[in-house]
Amino acid sequence: MPRKLVSSPRVGNDPSDLECCDAMSLRWEVPQTMLSTDAARRIDAICDRFEQQLQEGEAVNLSSYLEPLAEDLRPALLRQLLLLQWDHDG
């Protein structure tokens, strides 16, 4: 049974000290934005470059990928870049 988010989480050195819940229940807190086709293509192209850099073993700097993009599109791009990085590191 999933744990519920408590009003005051406490964090220690052990990840189990975080009294909250599973990640799925937090998912609803992240605003989802509808992207235009052009914006989705730009994000996809940036993600392709980022993934290639990861596969080549190069150090990646997330901010260098986010800065050229319009500020309102950065959260969507950041989500995708983090997913790619987690998948690669996983």
N, C-alpha and C positions, 0 to 999 in steps of 0.2 A: 504494500500500500504506500503511495507517495506521501512524503512528508509535506506539511503545510508551511508556508512562509510565516515566520514569527515576527512580531513587531520590532524586536531589537536583537538582530543577530550578533553573536559574539564570535570573534575570530581569534584562534590561538595558533600554535605551530602545526597542529594536526588538521588536515582538511576536514576531518569529521567534526571538528569543533564548530564549523559553520552551521548554525541551526537555521536551515531554511528548507529547501525542498529540492526536488529534482529540476533539472534545467528546463524541462518542458513547460512547467508552470510559469517560469519566468519569461518564456517566449512571448507571451501576450503583452509584456511591457515594452517590447521593442516596436516602435512605429514602423509600419510597412509603407513604402512609397511606391506608387505606380510610376514606372519609368517610360519615357517615350522610346520609340524604336531606336532613334539616334543615340540617346543616352545609354541604352542597353548595349548597343554595338560598341560604343566608346569604352564602357566598363569591361566588356568582353575582351576587347583588344588589349586593354591594360592588364587584365588578368592573364591573358596568354603570355605577355612579356614577363610578368611576375613569375608565372609557373616555369617558364623556360629558365629564368635566372635561378630559381630554386633547384631545378633538375641539373643545372650545370655546376651546382655546389657553390655558387657565389653568395656572398653576404647580401642580404636584402635590407633595404631601408624603407619601411612602409610610408613614411612621410613623403619621400621622393615620388611615390606613386600617387599619393593623394593630392599634393599641392597643385598640380596642373589642372585638376578637375574642378568644376564649379562647386562651391561650398555646399549647395543643397544636394549634390550627388555623392558627396564623400561618405556619408554613413552607409549607403548601399554598396559602394566600392569597398569600404573597410570590411564589411561583413564578408564579402566574397574573398578578399585577400586573406583574411584570417582563416576562413574555411580551407582555402588552398594550403596555407602554411600548416595548419593542424593536420590536414590529410597527409602532407609530405612528411612532417615530423613524426606522425603517428606510428 
